[in-house]
Amino acid sequence: MRPAVVAALLSASLLGLGAAPGGSPPPLPARMADTGGGSQLITAVAARAGSTSGTLTWWERRNGQWAKAGSAAARFGAKGLVEGAARRQGTNTTPTGLYDLPYAFGIKGAPDGTTYRYRVVRKNSWWCQDNDSRFYNRWVEPRPADCRAGESERLISYATQYAYAFVIGFNYDKPVRGRGAGIFLHVNGRGATAGCVSVSADAMRRILRWAAPSKKPHIAVGTTGGGTAITRY
């Protein structure tokens, strides 16, 4: 998790600084200080910190150049976006920053062509969000006694959203209690999310077929301006 290094998601950069006179600005990944070190990248960009929608684009580096591989409309938290390091659990905000994608999962089976690690949701699959549990911000199966059901998500209960999903590595490697748990890239529900990033089911299937573990894809979440702390990175 690197919430403070998405430098090229600066407002000015997205508006085209660094472009040749009269020319088009370089692709967004080419303007970023850090893309995670791989040759695949997903960017999830909103207009401002208070936005609940934006655009998700997936990119691939080919012959030293970043090229767009696809894009889709995206949804963010019901309360907008906030700098990852400052986020608090239960605030319905999407954390900005650069994160890895530990693995994919879903209630449905992996789409044909998926090579990413994919975990199928079962009836006793839970995501522990209990701050008092030793399994905080982890998949548990079955749910352990110290992970209260009322403080966790039973994954199979979200048939639409978790048909297909990626775990976003926010607060994942060394979880900070109270910062937040269960931040995913998943299928759209009825509206804004509780802090995740969501796209259509078709987009999720396309991303799952495209993502290659050997290319070390990451996801960068940010804004083009409007008050989010990412404009200071």
SVG drawing of the C-alpha trace seen along z (x, -y; Angstrom):
<svg xmlns="http://www.w3.org/2000/svg" viewBox="-30 -25 41 48">
<polyline fill="none" stroke="black" stroke-width="0.4" points="0.0,0.0 1.4,-3.4 -1.3,-6.0 1.0,-9.0 2.9,-8.4 0.3,-8.8 2.0,-12.0 0.8,-12.1 -2.8,-12.2 -2.1,-15.8 -4.8,-18.2 -2.3,-20.1 -0.9,-16.9 -4.3,-15.6 -4.9,-18.9 -2.0,-18.3 1.2,-19.9 4.2,-18.4 2.6,-17.9 4.3,-19.2 3.0,-22.6 -0.1,-21.9 0.1,-18.2 -1.8,-15.8 -0.7,-15.1 1.0,-11.8 -1.1,-8.9 -1.9,-9.2 0.5,-6.4 3.4,-8.2 2.8,-11.2 2.8,-9.2 5.8,-9.1 5.0,-5.5 2.9,-2.9 3.8,0.0 6.7,1.4 4.6,3.6 3.5,3.3 -0.2,3.2 -2.1,0.5 -5.7,-0.4 -6.6,-4.0 -9.9,-5.0 -10.4,-8.7 -13.1,-11.0 -13.5,-14.8 -13.2,-15.8 -13.1,-14.5 -16.8,-14.7 -17.6,-12.8 -19.3,-9.4 -18.7,-8.5 -15.8,-8.7 -13.9,-6.6 -11.9,-3.4 -9.2,-2.7 -6.9,0.2 -3.5,-0.3 -0.7,1.9 2.9,0.9 4.0,2.1 7.4,1.4 8.1,-1.2 4.8,-3.0 1.6,-3.0 -1.5,-2.2 -5.2,-2.1 -6.5,1.4 -10.1,0.5 -12.3,-1.8 -15.6,-1.9 -17.8,-4.2 -17.0,-3.7 -18.6,-4.4 -17.0,-5.4 -18.0,-5.8 -21.3,-7.5 -19.2,-10.1 -16.7,-10.6 -12.9,-10.0 -10.3,-10.6 -6.6,-10.2 -5.9,-6.6 -3.7,-7.3 -6.4,-9.5 -9.4,-7.3 -11.5,-6.0 -13.6,-2.8 -17.4,-3.2 -17.1,-6.6 -18.3,-5.4 -15.3,-7.0 -13.0,-5.5 -9.3,-5.6 -7.1,-7.4 -3.6,-6.0 -1.7,-3.3 -2.4,0.3 -1.6,3.8 -4.3,6.4 -3.6,9.4 -6.2,11.7 -9.6,11.9 -12.7,13.6 -16.3,14.1 -19.6,15.9 -19.5,16.8 -16.6,18.8 -13.7,17.1 -14.4,15.9 -12.7,18.1 -9.2,16.8 -8.6,15.6 -5.1,16.3 -5.1,14.3 -5.5,16.1 -9.3,16.4 -11.1,17.6 -14.6,18.8 -17.0,17.5 -18.8,20.2 -21.6,20.2 -19.2,19.8 -16.9,17.2 -16.6,14.0 -14.5,10.8 -13.6,9.9 -14.0,6.2 -14.0,6.6 -11.3,4.3 -10.9,6.6 -10.2,9.7 -6.8,11.1 -8.2,11.6 -9.0,8.0 -9.2,7.2 -8.9,10.8 -11.0,13.5 -12.0,16.0 -13.7,19.4 -15.4,20.3 -15.8,17.2 -13.8,17.5 -15.2,16.8 -13.3,13.5 -14.7,12.1 -18.2,10.9 -20.8,11.4 -22.2,7.9 -18.8,6.4 -18.1,8.5 -19.4,9.2 -20.8,12.6 -19.6,12.5 -22.3,14.6 -24.9,12.2 -23.8,9.7 -24.8,11.7 -24.6,8.8 -21.6,6.9 -19.4,9.9 -20.2,11.8 -16.7,10.8 -14.2,8.8 -10.6,7.9 -9.2,7.3 -7.6,3.9 -4.6,3.9 -5.7,0.9 -4.7,1.4 -3.9,5.0 -0.2,5.8 0.0,4.4 -3.6,3.4 -4.2,0.4 -7.2,0.9 -10.0,-1.6 -8.7,-2.6 -10.9,-0.3 -11.4,3.2 -12.9,4.9 -12.0,2.4 -12.6,4.1 -13.0,3.5 -16.4,5.1 -19.6,5.1 -22.0,2.2 -24.8,2.4 -27.7,0.0 -25.7,-3.2 -22.6,-4.5 -20.5,-2.1 -19.6,-1.9 -15.9,-2.8 -15.1,-0.4 -14.7,-1.0 -17.3,0.6 -17.9,1.0 -20.3,3.0 -20.2,6.8 -19.0,6.8 -16.1,4.5 -15.2,6.8 -15.1,9.8 -12.9,7.9 -10.5,6.8 -10.3,10.4 -9.4,11.8 -6.9,9.0 -5.0,8.9 -1.8,11.0 0.0,11.8 3.3,11.7 2.7,8.1 2.1,7.0 -1.0,4.9 -1.8,2.2 -4.7,-0.2 -4.3,-4.0 -7.3,-5.8 -7.4,-9.6 -9.1,-12.8 -8.5,-15.5 -8.9,-18.1 -11.6,-19.5 -10.0,-19.2 -8.8,-15.6 -5.4,-15.3 -4.1,-13.4 -3.5,-16.8 -0.6,-17.4 1.3,-14.2"/>
</svg>
